[in-house]
Amino acid sequence: MSNIVPLTKTPKEPSVPLPPAPELVSPYAELAVTTHFSFLRGASSPGELVPQAIALGLAGIGIADRNSVAGVVRAYHDLEEMREDFPVKHGVPLPAFKLVVGARLVFADGTPDILAYPQNRKAWGRLTHLLTVGKSRGEKGECILYFDDLIEHIAGLNLIVMPPERIEADALDAVLARLRNVSYRLPVWLGATALYRGDDERRLKRLAGIAERGMVRLIAVNDVLYHAPERRALQDIVTCIREHVTIDTAGRLLEANAERHLKSTQEMARLFRRVPEAIDQTIRFLDRCNFSLGELEGTEYPDEDRAGHASPHEALRVLVEEGAQRRYPNGVSAKVRYALERELELTGSLKYAKYFLTIHGIVAFARSKGILC
């Protein structure tokens, strides 16, 4: 296991060379990508997945972690760094590439997983509110969602229904019918994989029939868990940790092969050669996702209670002075005073006072309820 790359490693350059001139195949975007922010499920970081997708010549990538948007910020940050560094290192601009961000919704009522990607900023707000609703119902680390929750927050979301390994046609028909009843114009696709499990051709044919009955489009995905096939060993290990079994007893809890990695456009086109329209739909889907995390860069932190002070920073300074008097009843030493002033200066320059006022409010509330904090 010594050749396994730690999860924390974030390479700054693509792990494979840039692709040669593309063959005459339709562009492809991988829209079902799980990162290691899906704890004990994904086995590659966003900083490995994004460069690999670019190096393989993909048109884009969709980051959708399990009931979470935790991995999307790192993916966005790493892509922006690549856009800055690539011309310096390679002498040419970074190839055209689109990152779309969403979540893989996993339900507690038997509904198949659904990938949800916002079309715009308002839809992003609905998606994050939906996840907040789910997380408010469970213990730490849990997210309890029901199909009705999605229906309530569905406006502006592009959806890919992900069939389970064992297809139950009636259940998929019911899900697609209900989504269609919400609106005939709702953007819904049915995901299809070809993972060398022995029945790929029969499975694709069956899914195509379900998609036709449900009046939705079939879309190709590889349901990615890691960026390159050699990472499969690590994914096996995190699966064993999650399921509390050893590698020798895990059996069918492990993936049958090492196919759940990013694949090139040419490879995906070959796998889906009998349903090439499923490849085309990935670009149609990509074009419908017009929200970028860059839209949030200018977001202002919400105002906090200033308790009659001129600004949040002045309110923070008063709280700091009160805390210093409690901590040092005999007076604050010159060394401590210097440190406090430096910290307040830094906090002011970064405009972090509102954040610290939020934390102060949370701590005060916890202590008022007798909660250890």
PEGIPE-V222544 format. One record per pair of residues at least 12 apart in sequence whose ideal C-beta (glycine too) atoms are under 10 Angstrom apart, sorted by the first residue. I is the first residue (numbers start at 1). GAP is how many residues later the second one is. D is the distance in whole Angstrom. If there is no record, write none. Layout:
[[I	GAP	D] [I	GAP	D]]
This chain:
[[1	232	7] [1	233	8] [1	236	8] [3	227	8] [3	230	9] [4	39	9] [4	226	8] [4	227	8] [4	229	6] [4	230	5] [4	233	8] [5	38	10] [5	39	9] [5	40	9] [5	43	8] [5	222	10] [5	223	9] [5	225	9] [5	226	7] [5	229	8] [6	39	9] [6	228	9] [7	28	10] [7	29	5] [7	30	10] [7	35	9] [7	36	7] [7	37	8] [7	38	6] [7	41	9] [7	224	10] [7	227	8] [7	231	9] [8	28	9] [8	37	7] [8	39	9] [9	35	10] [9	36	7] [9	38	8] [9	39	7] [10	35	6] [10	36	8] [10	37	3] [10	38	7] [10	40	10] [10	41	9] [10	64	8] [10	67	10] [10	68	7] [10	71	10] [11	34	9] [11	36	6] [11	37	6] [11	39	10] [11	40	6] [11	41	9] [11	67	9] [11	216	10] [12	35	8] [12	39	8] [12	66	8] [12	69	7] [12	70	8] [12	73	7] [12	77	9] [13	38	6] [13	42	9] [13	69	8] [13	72	8] [13	73	9] [13	76	7] [13	77	9] [14	34	10] [14	36	9] [14	37	4] [14	38	7] [14	39	9] [14	40	6] [14	41	3] [14	42	9] [14	68	8] [14	72	9] [14	76	10] [14	80	10] [15	29	10] [15	33	7] [15	36	6] [15	37	6] [15	40	7] [15	41	10] [15	212	7] [15	213	7] [16	35	9] [16	36	7] [16	38	10] [16	39	4] [16	40	7] [16	211	10] [16	212	8] [16	246	10] [16	248	10] [17	38	7] [18	36	8] [18	37	6] [18	38	10] [18	39	8] [18	68	10] [18	72	8] [18	74	9] [18	76	10] [18	77	7] [19	35	9] [19	36	7] [19	37	6] [19	38	4] [19	39	9] [19	76	9] [19	245	7] [19	246	8] [19	247	9] [20	37	9] [21	36	10] [22	35	6] [22	242	10] [22	243	7] [22	244	8] [23	34	10] [23	241	10] [23	242	8] [23	243	6] [23	246	8] [24	245	10] [25	32	10] [25	239	9] [25	240	6] [25	241	6] [25	242	10] [25	243	9] [25	244	4] [25	245	9] [25	248	10] [25	251	9] [25	254	8] [26	33	9] [26	239	8] [26	242	9] [26	243	7] [26	246	10] [26	250	7] [26	251	9] [26	253	5] [26	254	5] [26	255	10] [26	256	9] [26	257	7] [27	30	9] [27	31	8] [27	32	4] [27	33	9] [27	69	10] [27	238	6] [27	242	10] [27	252	8] [27	253	9] [27	255	8] [27	256	5] [27	259	9] [28	28	9] [28	29	9] [28	30	6] [28	31	6] [28	32	9] [28	192	7] [28	194	10] [28	235	9] [28	236	8] [28	237	4] [28	238	9] [28	239	9] [28	240	5] [28	241	7] [28	244	9] [28	250	10] [28	251	5] [28	252	9] [28	254	5] [28	255	8] [28	258	10] [29	24	9] [29	29	6] [29	30	5] [29	31	4] [29	32	7] [29	33	7] [29	68	9] [29	69	7] [29	70	10] [29	71	8] [29	190	10] [29	191	9] [29	192	10] [29	236	9] [29	239	10] [29	250	9] [29	252	10] [29	253	4] [29	254	6] [29	255	10] [29	256	7] [29	257	5] [29	258	10] [29	260	10] [30	19	9] [30	22	10] [30	23	6] [30	26	9] [30	28	6] [30	29	9] [30	30	8] [30	31	5] [30	32	7] [30	33	10] [30	190	9] [30	191	7] [30	192	6] [30	193	9] [30	194	6] [30	231	10] [30	232	6] [30	233	8] [30	235	10] [30	238	8] [30	252	8] [31	29	8] [31	30	8] [31	31	4] [31	32	9] [31	33	7] [31	69	7] [31	71	9] [31	84	7] [31	86	8] [31	127	9] [31	129	6] [31	158	9] [31	160	8] [31	188	7] [31	189	9] [31	190	6] [31	191	9] [31	192	10] [31	193	9] [31	250	10] [31	251	6] [31	254	6] [31	255	7] [31	258	9] [32	29	10] [32	30	7] [32	31	10] [32	32	6] [32	72	8] [32	81	9] [32	83	6] [32	128	7] [32	130	7] [32	159	6] [32	161	8] [32	187	9] [32	188	9] [32	189	4] [32	190	7] [32	191	5] [32	192	6] [32	193	10] [32	228	10] [33	13	9] [33	16	6] [33	17	9] [33	20	8] [33	28	6] [33	29	6] [33	30	5] [33	31	6] [33	32	9] [33	38	9] [33	42	9] [33	67	10] [33	69	10] [33	71	9] [33	82	10] [33	188	9] [33	189	9] [33	190	9] [33	191	5] [33	192	9] [33	193	10] [33	194	9] [33	229	8] [34	15	9] [34	29	8] [34	30	7] [34	31	6] [34	32	7] [34	37	8] [34	70	7] [34	189	8] [34	190	7] [34	191	5] [34	192	9] [34	201	10] [34	226	9] [35	12	9] [35	13	9] [35	14	6] [35	15	10] [35	28	6] [35	29	9] [35	30	6] [35	31	10] [35	33	9] [35	35	8] [35	36	4] [35	37	9] [35	39	8] [35	40	7] [35	189	9] [35	190	9] [35	191	9] [35	192	9] [36	12	9] [36	13	9] [36	29	9] [36	34	10] [36	35	8] [36	38	10] [36	189	9] [36	190	9] [36	198	9] [36	199	10] [36	202	8] [37	26	9] [37	28	5] [37	29	9] [37	31	6] [37	32	9] [37	33	4] [37	34	4] [37	35	9] [37	36	9] [37	37	8] [37	38	9] [38	26	9] [38	27	4] [38	28	4] [38	29	9] [38	30	7] [38	32	8] [38	33	7] [38	65	10] [38	66	8] [38	68	10] [38	187	9] [38	200	10] [39	26	9] [39	27	8] [39	29	9] [39	31	9] [39	102	8] [39	199	8] [39	202	10] [39	203	8] [40	26	10] [40	195	10] [40	197	9] [40	198	5] [40	199	7] [40	200	9] [40	201	6] [40	202	4] [40	203	9] [41	24	8] [41	25	6] [41	63	10] [41	184	7] [41	194	8] [41	197	7] [41	198	8] [41	201	7] [42	21	10] [42	23	7] [42	24	8] [42	29	8] [42	182	8] [42	183	6] [42	184	7] [42	185	10] [42	189	10] [42	193	8] [42	196	8] [42	218	10] [43	182	6] [43	183	4] [43	184	9] [43	185	10] [43	188	5] [43	189	8] [43	190	9] [43	191	5] [43	192	4] [43	193	9] [43	194	8] [43	195	6] [43	196	9] [43	217	9] [43	218	10] [44	180	8] [44	181	8] [44	182	4] [44	183	4] [44	184	8] [44	187	6] [44	190	8] [44	191	9] [44	217	8] [44	218	9] [45	26	8] [45	29	7] [45	30	9] [45	33	8] [45	181	10] [45	182	8] [46	15	9] [46	17	6] [46	19	10] [46	24	10] [46	25	5] [46	26	8] [46	27	8] [46	28	4] [46	29	4] [46	30	8] [46	31	8] [46	32	6] [46	33	9] [46	53	9] [46	181	10] [47	27	7] [47	28	8] [47	30	9] [47	31	4] [47	32	9] [47	34	9] [47	35	9] [47	180	9] [48	30	9] [48	178	8] [48	179	4] [48	180	8] [48	183	8] [48	214	9] [49	12	7] [49	14	8] [49	22	9] [49	25	10] [49	26	7] [49	29	9] [49	175	7] [49	177	8] [49	178	5] [49	179	10] [49	212	10] [49	213	7] [50	13	8] [50	24	9] [50	25	5] [50	26	9] [50	27	10] [50	28	5] [50	29	5] [50	31	10] [50	32	7] [50	47	8] [50	49	7] [50	177	9] [50	212	10] [51	27	7] [51	28	9] [51	31	7] [51	35	10] [51	176	8] [52	172	10] [52	174	9] [52	175	4] [52	176	6] [52	209	8] [52	210	5] [53	22	10] [53	26	10] [53	44	7] [53	46	9] [53	171	9] [53	174	8] [53	209	6] [53	210	10] [53	211	10] [54	25	8] [54	28	7] [54	32	9] [54	40	7] [54	41	6] [54	42	10] [54	43	5] [54	45	10] [55	40	9] [55	172	10] [55	207	9] [55	209	9] [56	171	9] [56	172	10] [56	205	10] [56	206	6] [56	207	7] [56	208	5] [56	209	7] [56	210	9] [56	211	9] [56	212	10] [57	38	8] [57	40	9] [57	207	6] [57	208	6] [57	209	8] [58	37	9] [58	39	7] [58	40	9] [58	204	7] [58	205	9] [58	206	8] [58	207	6] [58	210	9] [58	224	9] [58	228	10] [59	36	9] [59	37	7] [59	38	7] [59	39	7] [59	206	8] [59	223	8] [59	224	6] [59	227	6] [59	228	10] [60	36	9] [60	37	6] [60	38	4] [60	39	7] [60	40	6] [60	222	8] [60	223	8] [60	225	9] [60	226	5] [60	227	10] [60	229	9] [61	14	8] [61	18	9] [61	36	8] [61	37	8] [61	38	6] [61	39	8] [61	40	10] [61	163	9] [61	201	8] [61	225	9] [62	13	10] [62	36	9] [62	37	8] [62	38	5] [62	39	7] [62	40	6] [62	42	10] [62	53	7] [62	55	6] [62	96	9] [62	98	9] [62	159	9] [62	162	10] [62	220	9] [62	223	8] [62	224	8] [62	227	7] [63	12	5] [63	13	9] [63	36	7] [63	37	8] [63	38	6] [63	39	7] [63	40	9] [63	41	10] [63	54	10] [63	161	10] [64	36	9] [64	37	8] [64	38	5] [64	39	6] [64	40	4] [64	41	9] [64	49	9] [64	50	10] [64	51	5] [64	52	8] [64	53	7] [64	96	9] [64	98	10] [64	157	10] [64	160	10] [65	36	10] [65	37	9] [65	38	6] [65	39	6] [66	37	8] [66	38	5] [66	39	9] [66	40	6] [66	47	8] [66	77	8] [67	36	6] [67	37	7] [67	38	7] [67	39	5] [67	40	9] [67	46	10] [67	63	9] [67	64	6] [67	67	6] [67	68	8] [67	71	10] [67	74	10] [67	75	9] [67	76	4] [67	77	9] [67	78	7] [68	35	6] [68	36	8] [68	38	10] [68	63	7] [68	66	10] [68	67	9] [68	75	7] [69	32	7] [69	33	7] [69	34	5] [69	49	10] [69	55	9] [69	58	7] [69	59	6] [69	62	7] [69	224	9] [70	33	9] [71	30	9] [71	32	10] [72	27	8] [72	28	9] [72	29	4] [72	30	8] [72	31	9] [72	52	10] [72	221	6] [73	28	9] [73	220	7] [73	223	9] [75	24	6] [75	25	10] [75	26	7] [75	218	9] [76	23	6] [76	25	7] [76	216	8] [76	217	4] [76	218	7] [76	220	9] [76	221	10] [77	216	9] [78	21	9] [79	15	9] [79	18	7] [79	19	9] [79	20	5] [79	214	10] [80	19	9] [80	213	9] [80	214	8] [82	12	6] [82	15	9] [83	14	9] [98	185	10] [98	188	6] [98	189	9] [98	191	8] [98	194	9] [99	187	10] [99	190	9] [99	193	8] [99	194	8] [99	195	10] [100	17	5] [100	18	9] [100	19	10] [100	58	9] [100	185	8] [100	186	6] [100	187	10] [100	188	9] [100	189	4] [100	190	9] [100	191	8] [100	192	8] [101	16	7] [101	17	8] [101	23	8] [101	26	9] [101	188	8] [101	190	7] [101	191	8] [101	192	6] [102	12	10] [102	13	6] [102	14	5] [102	15	4] [102	16	7] [102	21	10] [102	22	9] [102	25	7] [102	55	8] [102	56	8] [102	57	9] [102	58	9] [102	187	8] [102	189	9] [103	12	8] [103	13	6] [103	14	8] [103	15	9] [103	24	6] [103	25	9] [103	27	8] [103	28	6] [103	40	10] [103	54	10] [104	12	8] [104	56	9] [104	58	8] [104	119	10] [105	22	9] [105	25	8] [105	26	8] [105	29	8] [105	38	9] [105	40	6] [105	42	9] [105	44	9] [105	45	6] [105	48	10] [105	52	10] [105	54	9] [105	57	9] [106	28	9] [106	37	7] [106	38	10] [106	39	7] [106	56	10] [107	27	9] [107	36	10] [107	37	9] [107	38	5] [107	39	6] [107	40	6] [107	41	10] [107	42	8] [107	43	8] [107	68	10] [108	26	8] [108	29	9] [108	30	9] [108	34	9] [108	35	9] [108	36	5] [108	37	6] [108	38	6] [108	39	10] [108	41	10] [109	35	10] [109	36	8] [109	37	5] [109	38	6] [109	39	8] [109	40	10] [110	36	10] [110	37	9] [110	54	10] [110	58	10] [110	61	7] [110	65	10] [111	34	8] [111	35	8] [111	36	4] [111	37	10] [111	38	10] [111	39	8] [111	50	9] [111	60	8] [111	63	9] [111	64	6] [111	67	9] [112	35	10] [112	49	6] [112	50	6] [112	51	6] [112	52	6] [112	55	10] [112	56	9] [112	59	7] [112	60	7] [112	63	6] [112	64	10] [112	78	10] [112	79	9] [113	47	9] [113	48	8] [113	49	4] [113	50	9] [113	51	8] [113	78	9] [113	110	9] [114	31	10] [114	33	9] [114	36	7] [114	43	9] [114	45	5] [114	46	7] [114	47	5] [114	48	7] [114	61	8] [114	65	9] [114	74	9] [114	77	9] [115	42	10] [115	43	8] [115	44	7] [115	45	4] [115	46	8] [115	47	6] [115	74	9] [115	76	7] [115	104	10] [115	106	8] [115	108	10] [115	170	10] [116	14	8] [116	15	10] [116	34	7] [116	37	9] [116	38	8] [116	40	10] [116	41	5] [116	42	7] [116	43	6] [116	44	8] [117	39	10] [117	40	7] [117	41	5] [117	42	8] [117	43	8] [117	70	9] [117	168	8] [117	169	9] [117	171	8] [117	172	5] [117	173	10] [117	174	8] [118	37	10] [118	38	6] [118	39	6] [118	40	8] [118	171	7] [118	172	9] [118	173	5] [119	36	9] [119	37	5] [119	38	7] [119	39	6] [119	68	8] [119	169	6] [119	170	6] [119	171	6] [119	172	7] [120	36	6] [120	169	9] [120	170	6] [120	171	5] [120	175	9] [121	35	9] [121	169	9] [121	170	6] [121	171	9] [121	174	5] [121	175	8] [121	178	10] [122	33	8] [122	34	6] [122	169	9] [123	30	9] [123	31	9] [123	32	7] [123	33	3] [123	34	5] [123	35	9] [123	166	10] [123	167	9] [123	168	7] [124	32	8] [124	33	9] [124	167	5] [124	168	10] [124	169	9] [124	171	8] [124	172	8] [125	28	9] [125	31	9] [125	166	10] [126	24	10] [126	26	9] [126	27	4] [126	28	8] [126	29	6] [126	30	6] [126	31	7] [127	23	10] [127	26	7] [127	27	10] [127	29	9] [127	30	6] [127	164	9] [128	25	9] [129	20	10] [129	23	9] [129	24	6] [130	13	10] [130	15	7] [130	19	6] [130	20	7] [130	22	8] [130	23	4] [130	24	9] [130	27	9] [131	12	6] [131	14	8] [131	18	10] [131	22	9] [133	12	8] [133	13	10] [133	16	6] [133	19	9] [133	20	8] [134	12	9] [134	15	7] [134	16	10] [137	12	10] [147	27	10] [147	28	8] [147	31	7] [147	32	9] [148	30	10] [150	28	10] [150	29	9] [150	32	9] [151	27	8] [151	28	8] [151	30	9] [151	31	6] [154	25	8] [154	28	6] [154	29	8] [154	32	7] [154	34	10] [155	27	9] [155	28	9] [155	31	9] [156	31	9] [156	135	9] [157	29	9] [157	30	8] [157	31	9] [157	132	10] [158	28	9] [158	29	5] [158	30	8] [158	31	8] [158	126	10] [158	127	6] [158	128	9] [158	130	5] [158	131	6] [158	132	10] [158	133	10] [159	20	7] [159	27	7] [159	28	7] [159	29	5] [159	30	7] [159	31	10] [159	32	10] [159	57	9] [159	126	10] [160	27	10] [160	28	8] [160	29	5] [160	30	7] [160	31	5] [160	32	10] [160	56	10] [160	57	10] [160	59	6] [160	61	7] [160	121	10] [160	122	10] [160	125	7] [161	14	6] [161	15	7] [161	18	8] [161	27	7] [161	28	7] [161	29	5] [161	30	6] [161	49	9] [161	50	9] [161	53	9] [161	55	8] [161	58	10] [162	27	10] [162	28	9] [162	29	5] [162	30	9] [162	31	9] [162	59	8] [162	61	7] [163	12	10] [163	27	7] [163	28	7] [163	29	8] [163	30	8] [163	40	8] [163	43	9] [163	44	6] [163	47	8] [165	28	9] [165	30	9] [165	32	8] [165	38	9] [165	87	10] [165	91	10] [167	32	10] [167	35	10] [167	36	7] [167	39	6] [167	40	7] [167	43	8] [169	37	7] [169	38	9] [169	40	8] [169	41	6] [169	44	9] [170	40	10] [172	18	7] [172	34	10] [172	35	8] [172	38	5] [172	39	9] [172	41	9] [172	42	7] [173	37	7] [173	40	6] [173	41	6] [174	40	10] [175	13	9] [175	15	9] [175	35	10] [175	39	8] [176	12	7] [176	14	7] [176	34	7] [176	35	8] [176	37	8] [176	38	3] [176	39	8] [176	40	6] [177	36	9] [177	37	7] [177	38	9] [179	35	8] [179	37	8] [180	34	7] [180	35	6] [180	36	8] [184	31	8] [186	30	9] [187	29	9] [187	30	9] [187	97	9] [187	98	8] [187	101	6] [187	102	10] [188	23	10] [188	26	8] [188	27	9] [188	28	5] [188	29	8] [188	31	10] [189	22	8] [189	27	6] [189	28	5] [189	29	7] [189	30	4] [189	31	10] [189	32	9] [189	89	9] [189	92	6] [189	93	9] [189	95	9] [189	96	6] [190	17	6] [190	18	9] [190	20	6] [190	21	4] [190	22	10] [190	24	7] [190	26	5] [190	27	7] [190	28	6] [190	29	7] [190	88	9] [190	91	10] [191	16	8] [191	20	10] [191	27	8] [191	28	6] [191	29	8] [191	30	5] [191	31	10] [191	32	8] [191	87	9] [192	12	6] [192	14	10] [192	15	5] [192	16	8] [192	18	10] [192	19	8] [192	26	5] [192	27	7] [192	28	6] [192	29	7] [192	31	10] [192	79	10] [192	80	8] [192	83	7] [192	86	6] [192	89	10] [193	14	9] [193	27	8] [193	28	6] [193	29	6] [193	30	5] [193	66	9] [193	67	9] [193	78	9] [193	79	10] [194	26	8] [194	27	10] [194	28	8] [194	65	9] [194	69	10] [194	73	10] [194	74	8] [194	76	9] [194	77	4] [194	78	6] [194	79	10] [194	80	9] [194	81	9] [194	84	9] [195	27	7] [195	28	7] [195	60	8] [195	61	8] [195	62	7] [195	64	5] [195	65	7] [195	76	9] [196	60	8] [196	61	6] [196	62	10] [196	63	5] [196	75	9] [197	58	10] [197	59	6] [197	60	8] [197	62	8] [198	58	9] [200	71	8] [200	72	10] [200	74	10] [201	73	7] [204	14	8] [204	16	9] [204	67	9] [204	68	8] [204	70	7] [204	71	6] [204	74	8] [205	69	8] [205	70	9] [207	68	9] [207	71	9] [208	66	9] [208	67	6] [208	69	9] [208	70	8] [211	64	10] [211	67	9] [216	65	10] [217	60	7] [217	61	8] [217	63	9] [217	64	5] [217	67	8] [217	68	9] [218	54	9] [218	57	6] [218	59	7] [218	60	5] [218	63	7] [219	53	10] [219	56	10] [219	58	9] [219	59	6] [219	60	9] [219	61	9] [219	62	4] [219	63	6] [219	65	8] [219	66	6] [220	48	6] [220	49	9] [220	51	8] [220	52	5] [220	55	8] [220	56	9] [220	57	9] [220	58	4] [220	59	5] [220	60	9] [220	61	7] [220	62	6] [221	47	9] [221	57	9] [221	61	8] [221	64	10] [222	37	7] [222	38	7] [222	39	7] [222	40	7] [222	41	6] [222	45	9] [222	46	7] [222	49	8] [223	36	9] [223	37	6] [224	35	10] [224	36	6] [224	37	6] [224	38	6] [224	39	8] [225	13	9] [225	14	9] [225	30	8] [225	33	10] [225	34	10] [225	35	4] [225	36	8] [226	12	10] [226	29	10] [226	32	9] [226	34	7] [226	35	5] [226	36	8] [227	34	6] [227	35	6] [228	30	9] [228	33	5] [228	34	7] [229	28	9] [229	29	4] [229	30	8] [229	31	9] [229	32	5] [229	33	10] [229	34	9] [230	28	8] [230	31	9] [231	27	8] [231	29	10] [231	30	7] [232	22	9] [232	23	7] [232	25	8] [232	26	4] [232	27	9] [232	28	8] [232	29	8] [233	14	9] [233	25	8] [235	19	8] [235	20	7] [235	23	9] [235	25	8] [235	26	9] [236	14	7] [236	17	9] [236	18	5] [236	19	7] [236	22	9] [237	13	10] [237	17	10] [239	14	6] [239	15	6] [239	16	8] [240	13	8] [240	14	8] [259	12	10] [265	14	8] [265	17	10] [268	14	8] [300	51	9] [300	54	9] [301	50	8] [301	51	9] [301	52	9] [301	53	4] [301	54	6] [301	56	10] [301	57	8] [302	52	7] [302	56	8] [303	51	7] [303	54	9] [304	12	9] [304	49	8] [304	50	5] [304	51	9] [304	52	9] [304	53	4] [304	54	6] [304	55	10] [304	56	9] [304	57	7] [305	52	7] [305	53	10] [305	55	9] [305	56	7] [306	12	10] [306	47	9] [306	48	9] [306	51	8] [307	12	9] [307	50	9] [311	37	9] [311	42	7] [311	43	10] [312	35	10] [312	36	10] [312	39	8] [312	40	9] [312	41	4] [312	42	5] [312	43	9] [312	44	8] [312	45	6] [312	46	10] [313	31	8] [313	34	7] [313	35	5] [313	38	8] [313	39	9] [313	40	4] [313	41	9] [313	43	10] [313	44	10] [314	34	10] [314	39	8] [315	38	7] [315	39	9] [315	41	9] [315	42	6] [315	45	9] [316	28	7] [316	31	7] [316	32	9] [316	36	9] [316	37	4] [316	38	9] [316	39	10] [316	40	6] [316	41	6] [316	44	8] [317	23	9] [317	24	10] [317	27	6] [317	30	9] [317	31	9] [317	36	9] [319	34	10] [319	37	8] [319	38	8] [319	41	6] [320	20	6] [320	21	10] [320	23	8] [320	24	6] [320	27	9] [320	36	9] [321	19	9] [321	23	10] [323	17	9] [323	37	9] [324	12	7] [324	13	8] [324	16	6]]
